[in-house]
């Protein structure tokens, strides 16, 4: 394969890798769901960091309410600040950095209204980044402003890597939204929506077919405590039977309809105007 064919094939290969990771995201609302979602996009941010936010966004890009935040660092990166600090800053972010009614995916600095992003809140999140690709997609009820926002920042030179990041974000954001709908649902999540770490462990054991008594023995808890966790899982996952509970854990949701998404073969190559057909 010559260099030109390799260049054309790369977005599809990386998009397929990201899509595969998104497909493996847990189908329930765990506290680390956004961290896991951010990790799916690390292949498009070499040496950098990815942030994923679920938030309500107004037309001018202002964030009116935060729902969840997650961060993942490229393992090869030596961060100036840890993931905890970056998560904290993104949790307090007042605006996404560009006009939310304009383009869905692009580069900060090129998206409408993003010209001064380096002097604002986002500039302080990853000061060593040469570029930040960003994307937003509606999430949940139409017109509510609830969205998923993804940032992929990298110290790599602007060019091939940044163009690849835009193309992959454009292709895979619909898949992330579909998975988020499956895990978290159409309505904004409250504190009571998210599964605790122990509830997640109990649910995993239930999907393996273990009984309440077996789970209690495994974790050194009383069966009554585990039973309370199971009752909480039934309430949070809207399941009336053990079978429904396991089905939700495995990604089946009766009220969830798969949205039509862009075929993986049709990856837009950013500013070149070419499609990888």
C-alpha positions in Angstrom: 0.0 0.0 0.0 1.5 3.4 -1.0 1.6 6.4 1.2 -1.6 8.0 -0.2 -3.6 4.8 0.3 -2.2 4.6 3.9 -3.3 8.2 4.5 -6.8 7.4 3.2 -7.1 4.2 5.2 -5.9 5.6 8.5 -9.1 7.4 9.5 -11.2 4.3 8.9 -8.8 2.1 10.9 -8.7 4.5 13.9 -12.5 5.2 13.7 -13.0 1.4 13.8 -10.8 1.1 16.9 -12.6 3.9 18.7 -16.0 2.5 17.7 -15.1 -0.9 19.0 -14.1 0.7 22.4 -17.4 2.6 22.5 -19.3 -0.6 21.8 -17.7 -2.1 24.9 -18.7 0.7 27.3 -20.8 -0.5 30.2 -24.5 -0.2 29.5 -25.4 1.2 32.9 -24.7 4.6 34.5 -21.5 3.9 36.5 -19.8 6.8 38.3 -16.8 6.4 36.0 -18.8 6.1 32.8 -17.5 9.4 31.3 -13.9 8.4 32.2 -14.4 5.2 30.3 -15.9 7.1 27.4 -12.9 9.5 27.3 -10.5 6.5 27.2 -12.2 5.3 24.0 -10.9 8.5 22.2 -7.3 8.3 23.4 -6.1 7.0 19.9 -7.0 10.4 18.4 -5.0 12.4 21.0 -1.4 11.0 20.9 0.5 12.1 24.0 -2.5 14.1 25.1 -5.7 14.1 27.0 -9.4 13.5 26.3 -12.3 15.1 28.2 -16.0 14.0 28.0 -18.7 16.1 29.5 -22.5 15.6 29.7 -24.0 19.0 30.2 -26.8 21.3 29.2 -25.6 23.9 26.7 -27.3 27.1 25.5 -27.1 28.3 21.9 -24.2 30.6 22.5 -22.1 27.7 24.0 -22.7 28.6 27.7 -23.0 25.6 30.0 -26.1 25.9 32.1 -25.8 22.7 34.1 -23.2 19.9 34.5 -24.3 16.3 34.7 -21.0 14.2 34.5 -17.4 14.7 33.6 -14.6 12.2 32.6 -11.0 12.5 31.7 -8.4 10.1 30.2 -4.7 10.7 29.7 -2.5 9.0 27.1 -0.4 6.6 29.1 2.7 7.9 27.3 2.0 11.5 28.4 3.7 13.0 31.4 1.0 15.5 32.5 1.6 18.9 33.9 -1.5 18.4 35.9 -3.2 15.1 36.9 -6.5 13.8 35.6 -8.2 14.9 38.9 -7.2 18.5 38.4 -8.4 18.5 34.8 -11.7 16.9 35.8 -12.2 19.5 38.4 -11.6 22.4 35.9 -14.0 20.8 33.4 -16.6 20.3 36.1 -16.6 24.1 36.6 -16.4 25.0 32.9 -18.8 27.9 32.1 -18.8 27.5 28.3 -17.8 24.8 25.8 -15.6 27.3 23.9 -17.5 27.8 20.6 -21.0 28.6 19.2 -23.0 25.5 19.9 -25.4 26.2 17.0 -22.6 26.2 14.5 -20.4 23.2 13.4 -20.6 20.0 15.4 -17.0 19.0 15.1 -13.8 21.0 14.5 -10.7 22.6 15.9 -10.7 25.1 18.8 -9.5 28.3 17.2 -11.3 27.5 13.9 -14.8 26.8 15.2 -17.0 29.9 15.2 -16.6 31.8 18.4 -13.5 29.9 19.6 -10.8 32.3 18.5 -9.7 33.2 22.1 -10.0 29.8 23.6 -6.3 29.7 24.7 -6.9 32.8 26.9 -10.0 31.3 28.5 -10.8 28.4 30.8 -10.0 25.7 28.3 -6.5 27.2 27.6 -5.6 26.5 31.2 -6.8 22.9 31.1 -4.1 21.7 28.7 -1.6 24.5 28.2 0.9 22.2 26.4 -1.5 21.2 23.7 -0.7 22.4 20.1 -4.3 21.6 19.1 -7.7 20.6 20.5 -10.3 18.9 18.4 -13.8 19.3 19.9 -17.2 17.9 19.2 -20.8 18.2 20.5 -23.9 16.2 19.9 -27.4 16.4 21.3 -28.2 13.8 24.0 -31.7 13.1 25.1 -34.9 15.1 24.6 -34.9 17.3 21.5 -34.5 21.0 22.2 -33.5 20.5 25.8 -29.8 21.5 25.2 -28.5 18.4 26.9 -25.4 17.3 25.0 -22.2 15.2 25.1 -19.1 17.2 24.5 -15.7 15.6 23.7 -12.3 17.4 23.7 -9.2 15.7 22.4 -6.0 17.7 23.0 -2.6 16.8 21.9 1.0 18.2 21.8 1.4 16.8 18.3 2.0 19.3 15.5 -1.1 20.6 13.8 -1.6 18.7 10.5 -2.2 15.0 9.9 -3.0 14.1 13.6 -5.4 17.0 14.1 -7.2 16.2 10.8 -7.5 12.6 11.8 -8.9 13.5 15.2 -11.7 15.6 13.5 -12.6 12.9 11.1 -12.8 10.2 13.8 -14.8 12.4 16.1 -17.2 13.2 13.3 -17.7 9.5 12.5 -18.0 8.2 16.1 -19.9 10.8 18.1 -23.2 9.3 17.1 -22.1 5.9 18.4 -21.1 7.5 21.7 -24.5 9.2 22.0 -26.3 5.9 21.3 -24.3 4.2 24.0 -24.9 7.0 26.5 -28.6 6.8 25.8 -28.5 3.1 26.6 -26.5 3.6 29.8 -27.9 6.8 31.2 -31.2 7.5 29.5 -33.1 10.3 27.8 -33.6 12.4 31.0 -30.9 14.2 33.0 -29.4 11.9 35.6 -29.8 12.7 39.2 -27.5 11.6 42.0 -29.8 8.6 42.5 -29.3 7.5 38.9 -25.6 6.6 39.1 -24.5 3.2 40.4 -22.1 3.1 43.3 -18.9 1.1 43.0 -20.4 -1.6 45.2 -23.7 -1.7 43.2 -21.6 -2.1 40.1 -19.7 -5.0 41.7 -23.0 -6.7 42.7 -24.5 -6.3 39.3 -21.4 -7.8 37.7 -21.8 -10.8 40.0 -25.5 -11.1 39.1 -24.7 -11.2 35.4 -22.4 -14.2 36.1 -25.3 -16.0 37.7 -24.2 -15.8 41.3 -26.8 -15.8 44.1 -27.2 -13.1 46.8 -25.6 -15.5 49.3 -22.7 -16.3 47.0 -22.1 -12.5 46.4 -22.3 -11.9 50.2 -19.6 -14.5 50.8 -17.4 -13.2 48.1 -17.4 -9.6 49.4 -17.6 -10.5 53.1 -21.0 -8.8 53.6 -24.2 -10.1 55.0 -26.9 -11.4 52.6 -29.2 -8.6 53.9 -26.7 -5.9 52.8 -26.3 -7.5 49.3 -30.1 -7.7 49.1 -30.4 -4.0 49.8 -27.9 -3.4 46.9 -30.0 -5.6 44.6 -33.2 -3.6 45.5 -31.4 -0.4 44.8 -30.3 -1.8 41.4 -33.9 -2.8 40.6 -34.9 0.8 41.3 -32.1 2.5 39.4 -32.3 0.3 36.4 -36.1 0.2 36.3 -36.1 -3.6 36.4 -38.9 -5.6 38.1 -37.3 -9.0 37.8 -33.8 -10.5 38.0 -33.9 -11.3 34.3 -34.7 -7.7 33.4 -31.8 -6.5 35.7 -29.3 -8.8 34.0 -30.7 -7.8 30.5 -30.1 -4.1 31.4 -26.6 -4.8 32.5 -25.9 -6.5 29.2 -27.2 -3.6 27.2 -30.8 -4.4 26.5 -33.2 -1.6 27.1 -36.9 -1.8 26.0 -37.3 2.0 25.7 -34.1 2.4 23.7 -34.2 2.7 20.0 -30.9 2.6 18.0 -30.4 5.8 16.0 -29.3 5.7 12.4 -25.6 6.6 12.3 -23.1 7.3 9.6 -21.6 4.1 8.1 -18.0 3.6 9.2 -16.8 3.6 5.6 -17.9 7.3 5.2 -15.3 9.1 7.3 -15.0 12.8 6.4 -11.4 13.8 6.1 -11.8 17.4 7.4 -10.7 20.3 5.3 -9.6 18.2 2.3 -13.2 17.7 1.4 -12.6 14.0 0.5 -14.5 11.0 1.8 -12.9 7.7 2.5 -15.4 5.6 0.6 
